[in-house]
Amino acid sequence: MNIELINTGSELMLGRVLNTHQQWICRRLADLGYVVTRQITVPDSSHEIQQAVREALARADLVITTGGLGPTSDDLTRDLISELLGRKLIEDPLALANVKRFFALRKRPMPARTRVQALVPEGAIVLHNRNGTAPGLALEVKPNAFRQGGKVSWLVMLPGPPRELQSMFLDQVVPQIREWFPLESPFICHTLRTTGLGESLVEEKIGDPLRTLADAGLEIGYCARTGEVDVRLSARGTGAEKIVAEAEHIVRRLIGDHIFGAGDDQLEAVVVRLLSERKETLALAESCTGGYLANRITNVPGASAVLLAGLVTYSNEAKQTFLGVRADSLAAHGAVSEPVAREMAEGGRRRTGADYALAITGIAGPGGGAPDKPVGTVFIALAGQGHTFVLNPINQFDRQTFKYVTSQQALELLRRTLLKSGRVRQEGMTNEE
Amino acid sequence: MNIELINTGSELMLGRVLNTHQQWICRRLADLGYVVTRQITVPDSSHEIQQAVREALARADLVITTGGLGPTSDDLTRDLISELLGRKLIEDPLALANVKRFFALRKRPMPARTRVQALVPEGAIVLHNRNGTAPGLALEVKPNAFRQGGKVSWLVMLPGPPRELQSMFLDQVVPQIREWFPLESPFICHTLRTTGLGESLVEEKIGDPLRTLADAGLEIGYCARTGEVDVRLSARGTGAEKIVAEAEHIVRRLIGDHIFGAGDDQLEAVVVRLLSERKETLALAESCTGGYLANRITNVPGASAVLLAGLVTYSNEAKQTFLGVRADSLAAHGAVSEPVAREMAEGGRRRTGADYALAITGIAGPGGGAPDKPVGTVFIALAGQGHTFVLNPINQFDRQTFKYVTSQQALELLRRTLLKSGRVRQEGMTNEE
């Protein structure tokens, strides 16, 4: 089955905005067992849009377009596709009601030109837009000049704003796709998210042990980003569920310590969840990561129940004032040192009363390196009840990747400590019984 | 002139990674006066890559591919394109030396399979990779079966890693493109970056006054993202420079207060620069933005000269402990209130000794709203010498957009205050002379 995605928008061709639709739609389809075979971006120009749609319909079973359904003069997709397919545009009463409702709710008059959004090509399935005004549209395209071989294609047009596109896609397009193109056999896909091992090391550890399952139909995909590697396990057919479950079991046995989640899980959300479950609290003391770690944690809804304070102590004075780091330690070891990291964490914990405090001090670069402490030198300290643990990685990256990788190591240190302390506590309870 | 961009990578089709090359390359070309007419993404599969390249060569004067030049089995681009164009692959001594040098510098043995990266199609221009091992390649494609009309095309292959691609593109590909495809007439493009006005308001204020210049050839583009609007002024031809300069003059006169920079300027970098120039320092006290503002500022190299500390005081206790906010104020007005924002800023300034302190308190949502303080309520306070100024916007967005917009408002408040204080100081100096 061929699926093609066409993103329209002159602002994309000028590089003014990032195309996030591609990743989002491709990801959702892949996890359902459908793989996009080609993605195309064209500007808001009649010739380019019609040519791209015509070519895609000649190749693909399903063509999805994004953008160009709004009320302004550069929103051309609806008109151009109707023209290309020889369909009349008719006003759809439900779509019109939705446009009217949208403005009524906001107590604003409905501009005359917005009415155009209620026009739909004859015979189209109208996809309700609950977050905006332009409906999505789905059309069955009979075999014709575009496509030889007597196969029907489906064409789906989605509005451009992500909030409108995403809910429409999940609620209405996914069920349609499953109905139009039922998978010949079950598809199972499970992604495990790991951190702390490079891609080649992950592959080395699990590649051979999974070989028998791979021969039986398991597909293994690795996706490496700096600081994390996703392992994607998938299979098709009647035995798919069993194959993927066995593969997951093997992977967890071999590198389970490094697996922090599955699917779309984020490490910061996992850590906030673990702390919330334990009703424990956290304080942060950051130097070189400059608030990046606090920002990641506070991106998680509910973080306020867990995070008491984050102290970005860039200057030595701030380290002394807010964390009680000793002037002696700074003078003797420098701000980027194990003793200072330790004092930052312990001071942060003491002054906030948090159960745990994470401290980070290091040299992000580009400047500030020295022969004994090169750019990339980092100390990460975690202070908990009764003990403080310090990591000392060397993270040589550009400034923003440095922040990401370092915060990832800090979160992972905390995640593992929380899991271990959970285990100890449970064991302790068992012993006391 | 037609330019097409082909991004290869199965991980793109699976939605595992975001295609940032598209925006980056399109943006660089657009600002030079070259517009990409089509962008295509295909998986690492022989059939798809060859088909996409063949079709692109049939339409375009310049085809740029990214990815697939590395040493692993799914790096197919070099081989497939050589095959498609009937070129032999020959080992290039300089490219080989670069691969060897790369491993020697890192004191690692050179794996045998990496040698394949020194193979280049006969007649190719070899583009040196100073950040990696795979060289880029440029090929002149004579009119042939792919393209009717007797026109020559150029095909450029770039490595996938952004660090390798970007420096190669700027240093080596841009000069080549200018040589291969000299612009028929000068192209001038200037982008002004604004904040604090919506897109329609910007258009309303400058659209009419620019009409005469638009008739003379000025092109005006608006690119709106939440919290900022870019105004792109461009023109072609002999009068282009004058037209764009006049347009910029008009725009600056009408909405100059809202213009924080040009081109790729970032608001946080502008603020760090202004503070550095004045040798003044900053402290931050964030509640609802959770370190996002500190993170933006510390993304700017050299921020450590300016930022003394950032205090993420999520809990009421932290606001009292670290900023000296009074329990009375918290009890009487709540944490999200003008008096508390004011005390946070003044406390942050006092305790760090900074010249300025910015404080933010608000309700990011999704939870936590109340009838008199709905989700999105924010107080932003800026404490300077002798006075504290407070803004009270309502920012109703999802959690991450909320953080961005709020930090944007805070930075803009600081930027304007710095500019005003600069003016006052200069005036003061003049009076004293």
Interface residues (C-beta under 8 A of the other chain):
Chain A: E11 L12 M13 L14 G15 R16 V17 L18 N19 T20 Q22 Q23 W24 I25 C26 R27 R28 L29 A30 V35 V36 T37 R38 Q39 I40 T41 V42 P43 E48 A52 E55 G221 C223 R225 D230 R232 L284 E286 T289 G290 G291 Y292 L293 A294 N295 I297 T298 N299 P301 A303 S304 L307 L308 A309 G310 L311 V312 T313 Y314 S315 E317 A318 T321 F322 R351 T352 G353 P366 G367 D398 R399 Q400 K403
Chain B: E11 L12 M13 L14 G15 R16 V17 L18 N19 T20 Q22 Q23 W24 I25 C26 R27 R28 L29 A30 V35 V36 T37 R38 Q39 I40 T41 V42 P43 E48 A52 E55 R163 G221 C223 R225 D230 R232 L284 E286 T289 G290 G291 Y292 L293 A294 N295 I297 T298 N299 P301 A303 S304 L307 L308 A309 G310 L311 V312 T313 Y314 S315 E317 A318 T321 F322 R351 T352 G353 P366 G367 R399 Q400 K403
